């Protein structure tokens, strides 16, 4: 029942932009204070990209600072990741995640491919 669904991925040229969305439903709906975006490239670990902390602050990976922005619309139960100045090394599957009642919930991911 509880799920996160990502959308907005695609194929873009280097320097382009995408906006990813993550919609929460079920028991985790409305719980957005500990939601974040992660990415996983082939052969690599899944790493934090950007996140809201439990107290509502934001954190970013050094590699995306000043290029990516995390935001949310509580009324729509949605968290966004605006990605600008995309680089080929940003190519990965992007996942959203939240923590509720001590359990991690993950979306199934959306593919972002940045061509050179």
VOPA-515868 format. One record per atom (N, C-alpha, C): x, y, z; chain; atom name. Coordinates in nm, 4 decimals, padded with zeros to 6 digits. Atoms other than C-alpha are relative to their C-alpha. Layout:
% VOPA-515868
NODE      east     north        up  chaine  atome
NODE         X         Y         Z       A     CA
...
This chain:
% VOPA-515868
NODE      east     north        up  chaine  atome
NODE   00.0830  -00.1209   00.0000       A      N
NODE   00.0000   00.0000   00.0000       A     CA
NODE   00.0864   00.1258   00.0000       A      C
NODE  -00.0902  -00.1137  -00.0051       A      N
NODE   00.2669   00.2484   00.1017       A     CA
NODE   00.1018  -00.0105  -00.1128       A      C
NODE  -00.0952   00.0035   00.1089       A      N
NODE   00.4792   00.3420  -00.1943       A     CA
NODE   00.0453   00.1394  -00.0388       A      C
NODE  -00.0549  -00.1199   00.0606       A      N
NODE   00.6931   00.6036  -00.3595       A     CA
NODE   00.0152  -00.0273  -00.1490       A      C
NODE  -00.0072   00.0163   00.1445       A      N
NODE   00.6742   00.6537  -00.7341       A     CA
NODE   00.0726   00.1191  -00.0600       A      C
NODE  -00.0787  -00.1042   00.0641       A      N
NODE   00.9385   00.8489  -00.9227       A     CA
NODE  -00.0419   00.0156  -00.1458       A      C
NODE   00.0226  -00.0261   00.1406       A      N
NODE   00.8941   01.0098  -01.2602       A     CA
NODE   00.0864   00.1178  -00.0424       A      C
NODE  -00.0696  -00.1158   00.0526       A      N
NODE   01.0608   01.2644  -01.4839       A     CA
NODE   00.1365  -00.0274  -00.0594       A      C
NODE  -00.1281   00.0323   00.0595       A      N
NODE   01.3715   01.0816  -01.5922       A     CA
NODE  -00.0072  -00.0008  -00.1509       A      C
NODE  -00.0056   00.0017   00.1445       A      N
NODE   01.4860   01.0718  -01.9486       A     CA
NODE   00.1404   00.0169  -00.0502       A      C
NODE  -00.1272  -00.0200   00.0675       A      N
NODE   01.7637   01.1335  -02.1944       A     CA
NODE   00.0158   00.1470  -00.0340       A      C
NODE  -00.0276  -00.1403   00.0274       A      N
NODE   01.9159   01.4796  -02.2090       A     CA
NODE   00.1462   00.0172  -00.0374       A      C
NODE  -00.1373  -00.0345   00.0323       A      N
NODE   02.2283   01.6409  -02.3454       A     CA
NODE   00.0678   00.0661   00.1192       A      C
NODE  -00.0760  -00.0688  -00.1036       A      N
NODE   02.5034   01.7631  -02.1180       A     CA
NODE  -00.0342   00.1487   00.0001       A      C
NODE   00.0395  -00.1387  -00.0149       A      N
NODE   02.4133   02.1044  -01.9837       A     CA
NODE  -00.1498   00.0210   00.0094       A      C
NODE   00.1443  -00.0099  -00.0056       A      N
NODE   02.0426   02.0320  -01.9966       A     CA
NODE  -00.0542  -00.0158   00.1402       A      C
NODE   00.0674   00.0058  -00.1290       A      N
NODE   01.7882   02.0095  -01.7186       A     CA
NODE  -00.1114  -00.1032  -00.0007       A      C
NODE   00.1141   00.0870  -00.0232       A      N
NODE   01.5354   01.7652  -01.5800       A     CA
NODE  -00.0557   00.0296   00.1378       A      C
NODE   00.0601  -00.0059  -00.1318       A      N
NODE   01.2914   01.7748  -01.2930       A     CA
NODE  -00.0635  -00.1337   00.0318       A      C
NODE   00.0543   00.1252  -00.0459       A      N
NODE   01.2217   01.4528  -01.1103       A     CA
NODE  -00.1071   00.0246   00.1057       A      C
NODE   00.1062  -00.0069  -00.0988       A      N
NODE   00.9099   01.3971  -00.9038       A     CA
NODE  -00.0115  -00.1325   00.0717       A      C
NODE   00.0231   00.1193  -00.0799       A      N
NODE   00.8369   01.1513  -00.6271       A     CA
NODE  -00.1280   00.0201   00.0783       A      C
NODE   00.1300  -00.0105  -00.0646       A      N
NODE   00.4810   01.0975  -00.5105       A     CA
NODE  -00.0144  -00.1114   00.1032       A      C
NODE   00.0203   00.0954  -00.1077       A      N
NODE   00.4109   00.9283  -00.1797       A     CA
NODE  -00.1474  -00.0340   00.0140       A      C
NODE   00.1376   00.0422  -00.0212       A      N
NODE   00.0980   00.7266  -00.1146       A     CA
NODE  -00.0047  -00.1030   00.1117       A      C
NODE   00.0170   00.0965  -00.1069       A      N
NODE  -00.0431   00.5023   00.1535       A     CA
NODE   00.0403   00.0566   00.1348       A      C
NODE  -00.0309  -00.0383  -00.1365       A      N
NODE   00.0786   00.5117   00.5107       A     CA
NODE   00.1050   00.1082   00.0104       A      C
NODE  -00.1064  -00.0992  -00.0052       A      N
NODE   00.3785   00.7287   00.4285       A     CA
NODE  -00.0408   00.1334  -00.0606       A      C
NODE   00.0484  -00.1255   00.0556       A      N
NODE   00.1670   00.9952   00.2634       A     CA
NODE   00.0026   00.1091   00.1063       A      C
NODE  -00.0081  -00.1119  -00.0916       A      N
NODE   00.2298   01.3323   00.4238       A     CA
NODE   00.1227   00.0011   00.0880       A      C
NODE  -00.1225   00.0081  -00.0785       A      N
NODE   00.5565   01.2227   00.5824       A     CA
NODE   00.1162   00.0353  -00.0925       A      C
NODE  -00.0977  -00.0498   00.0959       A      N
NODE   00.8054   01.4342   00.3926       A     CA
NODE   00.1267   00.0565   00.0626       A      C
NODE  -00.1134  -00.0652  -00.0639       A      N
NODE   01.0526   01.5580   00.6511       A     CA
NODE   00.1296  -00.0797  -00.0057       A      C
NODE  -00.1197   00.0819   00.0100       A      N
NODE   01.2941   01.2707   00.5975       A     CA
NODE   00.0053  -00.0677  -00.1366       A      C
NODE   00.0017   00.0534   00.1344       A      N
NODE   01.2639   01.2225   00.2239       A     CA
NODE   00.1195   00.0516  -00.0796       A      C
NODE  -00.1163  -00.0389   00.0769       A      N
NODE   01.5552   01.2261  -00.0141       A     CA
NODE   00.0095  -00.0717  -00.1324       A      C
NODE  -00.0306   00.0577   00.1292       A      N
NODE   01.6918   01.1407  -00.3549       A     CA
NODE   00.1368  -00.0654   00.0044       A      C
NODE  -00.1237   00.0754   00.0122       A      N
NODE   01.9592   00.8817  -00.4189       A     CA
NODE   00.0177  -00.0406  -00.1457       A      C
NODE  -00.0229   00.0488   00.1347       A      N
NODE   02.1209   00.7572  -00.7351       A     CA
NODE   00.1002  -00.1137   00.0017       A      C
NODE  -00.0884   00.1136   00.0124       A      N
NODE   02.2975   00.4459  -00.8457       A     CA
NODE   00.0384  -00.0182  -00.1461       A      C
NODE  -00.0540   00.0240   00.1321       A      N
NODE   02.5180   00.4175  -01.1509       A     CA
NODE   00.0471  -00.1446  -00.0086       A      C
NODE  -00.0437   00.1390   00.0135       A      N
NODE   02.6200   00.0794  -01.2935       A     CA
NODE   00.1324  -00.0258   00.0703       A      C
NODE  -00.1209   00.0386  -00.0689       A      N
NODE   02.8774  -00.0909  -01.0749       A     CA
NODE   00.0344   00.0829   00.1218       A      C
NODE  -00.0275  -00.0865  -00.1132       A      N
NODE   02.8518   00.1681  -00.8004       A     CA
NODE  -00.1083  -00.0126   00.1061       A      C
NODE   00.0953  -00.0011  -00.1099       A      N
NODE   02.6805   00.2051  -00.4667       A     CA
NODE  -00.1082   00.1046  -00.0239       A      C
NODE   00.1051  -00.0996   00.0006       A      N
NODE   02.3575   00.3893  -00.4211       A     CA
NODE   00.0386   00.1119   00.0965       A      C
NODE  -00.0501  -00.1122  -00.0774       A      N
NODE   02.4571   00.7344  -00.2983       A     CA
NODE  -00.1054   00.1088   00.0150       A      C
NODE   00.0874  -00.1148  -00.0242       A      N
NODE   02.2736   01.0275  -00.1481       A     CA
NODE   00.0280   00.1106  -00.1007       A      C
NODE  -00.0093  -00.1159   00.0869       A      N
NODE   02.2054   01.3110  -00.3905       A     CA
NODE  -00.0440   00.1252   00.0743       A      C
NODE   00.0560  -00.1124  -00.0735       A      N
NODE   01.9856   01.5443  -00.1879       A     CA
NODE  -00.1089  -00.0524   00.0909       A      C
NODE   00.0975   00.0499  -00.0942       A      N
NODE   01.7622   01.5065   00.1118       A     CA
NODE  -00.0498   00.1091   00.0929       A      C
NODE   00.0499  -00.0697  -00.1170       A      N
NODE   01.5376   01.6727   00.3602       A     CA
NODE   00.0319  -00.0850   00.1214       A      C
NODE  -00.0210   00.0686  -00.1255       A      N
NODE   01.6448   01.5829   00.7088       A     CA
NODE  -00.1308  -00.0041   00.0771       A      C
NODE   00.1221   00.0130  -00.0799       A      N
NODE   01.3925   01.4915   00.9762       A     CA
NODE  -00.0486   00.1331   00.0544       A      C
NODE   00.0398  -00.1306  -00.0518       A      N
NODE   01.3959   01.8503   01.1030       A     CA
NODE  -00.0268   00.1020  -00.1101       A      C
NODE   00.0379  -00.0872   00.1092       A      N
NODE   01.3317   01.9958   00.7571       A     CA
NODE   00.1125   00.0709  -00.0708       A      C
NODE  -00.1138  -00.0579   00.0699       A      N
NODE   01.6801   02.1066   00.6603       A     CA
NODE   00.0339  -00.0827  -00.1237       A      C
NODE  -00.0397   00.0699   00.1218       A      N
NODE   01.8390   02.0078   00.3310       A     CA
NODE   00.1488  -00.0268  -00.0004       A      C
NODE  -00.1397   00.0337   00.0197       A      N
NODE   02.1645   01.8369   00.2490       A     CA
NODE   00.0185  -00.0441  -00.1451       A      C
NODE  -00.0317   00.0344   00.1370       A      N
NODE   02.3348   01.7810  -00.0854       A     CA
NODE   00.1356  -00.0671  -00.0074       A      C
NODE  -00.1313   00.0524   00.0318       A      N
NODE   02.6145   01.5705  -00.2177       A     CA
NODE   00.0845   00.1112  -00.0608       A      C
NODE  -00.0882  -00.1036   00.0533       A      N
NODE   02.9157   01.7842  -00.3010       A     CA
NODE  -00.0047   00.0062  -00.1525       A      C
NODE  -00.0032   00.0063   00.1452       A      N
NODE   02.8969   01.6702  -00.6621       A     CA
NODE  -00.1182   00.0686  -00.0675       A      C
NODE   00.1185  -00.0608   00.0605       A      N
NODE   02.5535   01.8278  -00.7144       A     CA
NODE  -00.0330   00.1360   00.0582       A      C
NODE   00.0262  -00.1310  -00.0587       A      N
NODE   02.5693   02.1390  -00.4988       A     CA
NODE   00.0051   00.1082  -00.1073       A      C
NODE   00.0129  -00.1134   00.0919       A      N
NODE   02.4692   02.4534  -00.6898       A     CA
NODE  -00.0547  -00.0395  -00.1365       A      C
NODE   00.0615   00.0452   00.1241       A      N
NODE   02.3235   02.2403  -00.9695       A     CA
NODE  -00.1375  -00.0609   00.0219       A      C
NODE   00.1253   00.0679  -00.0298       A      N
NODE   02.0453   02.0396  -00.8069       A     CA
NODE  -00.0692   00.0684   00.1172       A      C
NODE   00.0784  -00.0563  -00.1086       A      N
NODE   01.7660   02.1607  -00.5816       A     CA
NODE  -00.1133  -00.0939   00.0363       A      C
NODE   00.1103   00.0814  -00.0478       A      N
NODE   01.5332   01.9508  -00.3704       A     CA
NODE  -00.1086   00.0919   00.0547       A      C
NODE   00.1121  -00.0784  -00.0485       A      N
NODE   01.1884   02.0880  -00.2955       A     CA
NODE  -00.1187  -00.0930   00.0211       A      C
NODE   00.1169   00.0840  -00.0246       A      N
NODE   00.8475   01.9632  -00.1923       A     CA
NODE  -00.1284   00.0809  -00.0018       A      C
NODE   00.1336  -00.0547  -00.0064       A      N
NODE   00.4781   02.0288  -00.2167       A     CA
NODE  -00.0813  -00.0951   00.0858       A      C
NODE   00.0677   00.0890  -00.0936       A      N
NODE   00.3107   01.8803   00.0880       A     CA
NODE  -00.1438  -00.0282  -00.0422       A      C
NODE   00.1380   00.0196   00.0416       A      N
NODE  -00.0376   01.9306  -00.0535       A     CA
NODE  -00.0111  -00.1078  -00.1072       A      C
NODE  -00.0012   00.0999   00.1054       A      N
NODE   00.0562   01.7066  -00.3457       A     CA
NODE   00.0760  -00.1263   00.0389       A      C
NODE  -00.0775   00.1142  -00.0486       A      N
NODE   00.2576   01.4617  -00.1336       A     CA
NODE   00.1153  -00.0316  -00.0941       A      C
NODE  -00.1008   00.0148   00.1036       A      N
NODE   00.5388   01.5199  -00.3783       A     CA
NODE   00.1287   00.0709   00.0381       A      C
NODE  -00.1322  -00.0585  -00.0134       A      N
NODE   00.9104   01.5835  -00.3547       A     CA
NODE   00.0624   00.0059  -00.1384       A      C
NODE  -00.0590  -00.0232   00.1306       A      N
NODE   01.1009   01.7213  -00.6513       A     CA
NODE   00.1514   00.0076   00.0098       A      C
NODE  -00.1419  -00.0247   00.0142       A      N
NODE   01.4578   01.7244  -00.7659       A     CA
NODE   00.0216   00.0710  -00.1326       A      C
NODE  -00.0323  -00.0773   00.1189       A      N
NODE   01.5411   02.0008  -01.0101       A     CA
NODE   00.1480  -00.0162  -00.0284       A      C
NODE  -00.1371   00.0279   00.0378       A      N
NODE   01.8582   01.9083  -01.1943       A     CA
NODE   00.0376   00.0883  -00.1177       A      C
NODE  -00.0481  -00.0901   00.1033       A      N
NODE   02.0388   02.1750  -01.3936       A     CA
NODE   00.1458  -00.0297  -00.0309       A      C
NODE  -00.1395   00.0168   00.0414       A      N
NODE   02.3690   02.1782  -01.5793       A     CA
NODE   00.0436  -00.1452   00.0106       A      C
NODE  -00.0265   00.1423  -00.0125       A      N
NODE   02.3577   01.8028  -01.6092       A     CA
NODE   00.1283  -00.0404  -00.0716       A      C
NODE  -00.1255   00.0530   00.0510       A      N
NODE   02.6793   01.6146  -01.6714       A     CA
NODE  -00.0150  -00.1485  -00.0286       A      C
NODE   00.0075   00.1445   00.0253       A      N
NODE   02.7374   01.2679  -01.8151       A     CA
NODE   00.0152  -00.0842   00.1265       A      C
NODE  -00.0180   00.0748  -00.1233       A      N
NODE   02.8509   01.1542  -01.4710       A     CA
NODE  -00.1226   00.0007   00.0902       A      C
NODE   00.1270   00.0048  -00.0717       A      N
NODE   02.5001   01.2284  -01.3435       A     CA
NODE  -00.0870  -00.1163  -00.0454       A      C
NODE   00.0765   00.1130   00.0509       A      N
NODE   02.3769   00.9313  -01.5450       A     CA
NODE  -00.0119  -00.1082   00.1063       A      C
NODE   00.0268   00.0981  -00.1048       A      N
NODE   02.2158   00.6871  -01.3038       A     CA
NODE  -00.1494  -00.0244   00.0071       A      C
NODE   00.1382   00.0151  -00.0402       A      N
NODE   01.8915   00.5462  -01.1799       A     CA
NODE  -00.0189   00.0802   00.1279       A      C
NODE   00.0271  -00.0853  -00.1143       A      N
NODE   01.7464   00.7970  -00.9373       A     CA
NODE  -00.1181  -00.0548   00.0785       A      C
NODE   00.0996   00.0557  -00.0894       A      N
NODE   01.5478   00.6753  -00.6392       A     CA
NODE  -00.0380   00.1020   00.1062       A      C
NODE   00.0365  -00.0768  -00.1179       A      N
NODE   01.3478   00.8545  -00.3762       A     CA
NODE  -00.0193  -00.0947   00.1176       A      C
NODE   00.0046   00.0803  -00.1211       A      N
NODE   01.3432   00.7335  -00.0196       A     CA
NODE  -00.0578   00.0804   00.1148       A      C
NODE   00.0428  -00.0617  -00.1244       A      N
NODE   01.1703   00.8080   00.3051       A     CA
NODE   00.0132  -00.1012   00.1123       A      C
NODE  -00.0082   00.0831  -00.1192       A      N
NODE   01.1854   00.6733   00.6569       A     CA
NODE  -00.1264   00.0214   00.0804       A      C
NODE   00.1223  -00.0082  -00.0768       A      N
NODE   00.8684   00.5945   00.8471       A     CA
NODE  -00.0048  -00.1156   00.0975       A      C
NODE   00.0093   00.1004  -00.1055       A      N
NODE   00.8348   00.4118   01.1768       A     CA
NODE   00.1200  -00.0942  -00.0013       A      C
NODE  -00.1222   00.0778  -00.0011       A      N
NODE   01.1934   00.2959   01.1489       A     CA
NODE   00.0235  -00.0853  -00.1226       A      C
NODE  -00.0101   00.0798   00.1212       A      N
NODE   01.1422   00.1434   00.8043       A     CA
NODE   00.0303   00.0907  -00.1186       A      C
NODE  -00.0303  -00.0729   00.1217       A      N
NODE   01.2980   00.2658   00.4816       A     CA
NODE  -00.0944  -00.0418  -00.1120       A      C
NODE   00.0829   00.0228   00.1165       A      N
NODE   01.0680   00.2996   00.1830       A     CA
NODE   00.0698   00.0593  -00.1213       A      C
NODE  -00.0684  -00.0402   00.1227       A      N
NODE   01.2144   00.3203  -00.1658       A     CA
NODE  -00.0935  -00.0079  -00.1194       A      C
NODE   00.0637   00.0130   00.1287       A      N
NODE   01.0731   00.3953  -00.5046       A     CA
NODE   00.0758  -00.0980  -00.0867       A      C
NODE  -00.0638   00.0939   00.0918       A      N
NODE   01.1588   00.1749  -00.7987       A     CA
NODE   00.0998   00.0664  -00.0933       A      C
NODE  -00.1018  -00.0723   00.0733       A      N
NODE   01.3671   00.4447  -00.9638       A     CA
NODE  -00.0454   00.0515  -00.1348       A      C
NODE   00.0206  -00.0546   00.1332       A      N
NODE   01.3696   00.6542  -01.2765       A     CA
NODE   00.1363   00.0255  -00.0627       A      C
NODE  -00.1291  -00.0072   00.0672       A      N
NODE   01.6499   00.6468  -01.5308       A     CA
NODE   00.0265   00.1411  -00.0511       A      C
NODE  -00.0486  -00.1260   00.0551       A      N
NODE   01.8427   00.9639  -01.6058       A     CA
NODE   00.1263  -00.0296  -00.0791       A      C
NODE  -00.1158   00.0203   00.0857       A      N
NODE   02.0841   00.9504  -01.8965       A     CA
NODE   00.0409   00.1332  -00.0607       A      C
NODE  -00.0522  -00.1269   00.0499       A      N
NODE   02.3016   01.2469  -01.9875       A     CA
NODE   00.1062  -00.0306  -00.1046       A      C
NODE  -00.0930   00.0247   00.1091       A      N
NODE   02.4770   01.2344  -02.3216       A     CA
NODE   00.1030   00.1121  -00.0084       A      C
NODE  -00.1069  -00.0976   00.0120       A      N
NODE   02.8045   01.4105  -02.3908       A     CA
NODE  -00.0053   00.0722  -00.1327       A      C
